[in-house]
Amino acid sequence: MLVLINGIKLNDAQTGHHVMNLPIDLESIDRIEIHFGSASRVFGQNAFAGAINIITKISDDDFIKVKRGAGDFNLRSDGVVINVATKNFKQSISGEYNTSDGYRFNTDYKIMNGLYQSELDLKGHKLNAMLGYTSRKFGANGFYASEDYKDQYEEVRTILSSLSYSPRLKNAENNIVLRGYWRNNLDDYVFLRENPSYFNNIHTNNQYGLEVNSTFKTKYGILGLGVDAQLVKLESNNLGERERTVVTGFLEHKFQLVSGKVNITPGVQVNQFSDFGINYLPGVDAAYFISPNSKIYASVGQTFRVPSYTDLYYSSPANGSNPDLKPETAFSQEIGYSRKLSPKINLDLAVFNRSSSDLIDRIKNTTPDSLWIPYNISKLRTSGVSSNIAYNNPQSSILKQVRLGYTYLDTDIEINEGITSRYALENLKHQLTAGITLNYTKNLSHTISYRYADRLNLDSYGLLDSRVNFMLKGKLNIFVDVTNILAIEYKETNLVRMPGRWASAGLSYKIGL
C-alpha cells in the first residue's frame, strides 16, 4: 500500500515501513482518501494493493490551539497549532511531542512532529509550500528478526518538503500542478541498546523529485496526464552507497457516455528505472450509474513493486541478502456495487482477485543455523469479498452513526517443502468491524468500536475500543480514550505482542486571534 501526503509519494528506497514516518498530527489532517485495488496506473510502483492519500488543511481563520494529554504507561502528549490567514495568504504551523515508558520492557518512545504549510493566491495563480519534520526514538523489543531480540533500539528522523505551483487557466475546469519535493530519512539502529558498537546500522536516504500533473476537460470527458522524475541516493554502512533514477509518465482518459451514466477510464503508466529497466502498467476502470443513488463499478490493472535496498543488500547475523531479486508483479480485478439505500444509509459490496508473481519474502531452511534470505516466491493468489454498511444521522439527538463491515480473504500460495516463510502466511482471512457513535447531549458524544481478526497461522482476536468526547462552544474539547478494553493478548505479526488495555485522556483549547 502506497502512502502519500497531499499527493507526494512517500517511497523509501531503504525499507518500506519508513513510509509511515509521517511528520503530521491529527490536528493537521483534513481528510484521508483511500484508493483500493490497483492504483499503480496513476500513483506508480508501491501502490501494489492501493494507495492512501493524506490531505492536510490550512484554515481560513486566525487561531491558536493548544492540547495536552496523559495516560497509562506514563504517556504524555503536548501540541500546538497556530493558523494565520489573510485574503490571499494562509499559513499554518503545528508541533507535537509524545512520550511513553512503553507497555512492556524496551518499548518506550519519544516522538516529535512539526509541520509548516502556506498557500499564496495571486489572482488565481496558487503557490503552496510544505515543510515537515519528525523524530522518533524508540525501544524495539522484538521488532526485527526475532521476538527473542529484546534489546534493540532505533532512532529515525525524517524531513519532507515540497513547493508547488498551479497557474490560472482560461478554462477553470482544467488544472496543471508543477511540484518539486525532497524527502530525507536518517535511520540509526542498534542491536544492543546498552552496547551500540556491538551491531549498528546507519542509513541516510534522500529522494529528490520534480513532477507535473494535469487534467483537461475534453469533448468526451476528462484527460489526465503527468510526468515524475526522481533521484534516489542512499548512504549506509550496511547497504553500501546506492543511487537510482526513476522517470514516470502516465496517461488516462475518463470517457463519460450515455449522458454521464457510463464512465470508462483506460490508462497506462510507464516507468524507467535505472536498475530495473522499463515497466508498463495498464489498467481500466468502469462504472455504470443505475440511478442517482446506485452504481456498479469494475477495475482491472497491472501493479508492481521494486525490491527495497534492504531486500537486496541487507545482511546481519540472522539475515542474508539477495542482489538478484526481481520486482514483484500482480494483476488485479475488482467488481463492486454501491447504493444509497436511504438519505442516511449507504451500502458497499465488492469482490476482488489479485494474482501475484515473484512476491518477496524472507525464507529459510528448517536447519537451526540457516539465515533468513529474501527470495521471489513463485505465485500467490488472493481473492475475497468486502462489504460495508453505514448509517449516518448528524442531526440525531441520540444515534449519530452505526458502521458494520466484513472482509474475507482466500489465499493460495506455493512454497516448497522444507522452507519456512517469515511473512507470507500471516495475512487476514476474516475481519469484522463494527462501530457506533452516540450523542448523549449536544456536547457529549461516545464512540464504541469493535474489530475481530482471524489470521492464517496466528490466533484470532477481538478488540473493543471506546472514546468519549466533550465539546464546548467549538473551543474546549475533552476526551477519554480506552483501547483494547478487554485486555486481549494478540499479535498482528509473528514477532511483536501488541499492547493490552491502554487508557488516556486529554483536552484542547482553541483561542481566536
Buried (B, 14 or more C-beta within 10 A) or exposed (E): BBBBBBBBBBBBBBBBEBBEBBBBBEBBBEEEEEBBBBBBBBBBBBBBBBBBBBBBEBBEEBBBBBBBBBBBBEBBBBBBBBBBBEEEEBBBBBBBBBBBBBBBEBBBBBBBBBBBBBBBBEEEEBBBBBBBBBBBBBBBBBBBBEBEBBBBBBBBBBBBBBBBBBEEBEEEEBBBBBBEBBBBBBBBBBBBBEEEEEBBBBBBBBBBBEBBBBBBEEEEBBBBBBBBBBBBBBBBEBBEEBEBEBBBBBBBBBBBEEEEEEBBBBBBBBBBBEEBEEBEBBBBBBBBBEEEEBBBBBBBBBBBBBBBBBBBBBEBEBBBBBEEBEBBBBBBBBBBBBBBEEEBBBBBBBBBBBBBBBBBBBBBEEEEEBBBBBBBBEEBBBBBBBBBBBBBBEEBEEEBBBBBBBBBBEBEBEBEEEBEBBBBBBBBBBBBBBBBBBBEEEBBBBBBBBBBBBBEEBEEBBBBBBBBBBBEEEEEBBBBBBBBBEEBEBBBBBBBBBBBBBBBBBEBBBEEE
